Amino acid sequence: MLTAVRVTGDSMLPTLRPGDWLLVRRGAVRPGDVVVARRPHGLIVKRAFRRTEEGWWVESDNQLATGRQDSWDFGALPAGDIVGRVIARYWPRPLRWF
């Protein structure tokens, strides 16, 4: 199943920019994948760094971004909070596959 997600904020620069639209596929995640996860305030887009006993450690590509939130702030995310991995950026063009 595919889900579309819009990037907000600059925490994933230079990989992703605010306004980018992504296709997300539910399923297995590997370290290095860009993933979408559920947080109390909404969805976040981060890079899966490593799997721990508590879940996935996720990080921003841009650690200097204002207001960025990742595992350095809230710890590992339970695996059930991972929506899926990003497989493509489809807007704006050109298409970028992950």
Secondary structure, DSSP 8 states (H G I E B T S, - for coil): -EEEEE--SSTTTTTS-TT-EEEEE-S---TT-EEEEEETTEEEEEEEEEE-SSSEEEE-S-TT-TT--SHHHH--B-GGGEEEEEEEEEESSS-EE-
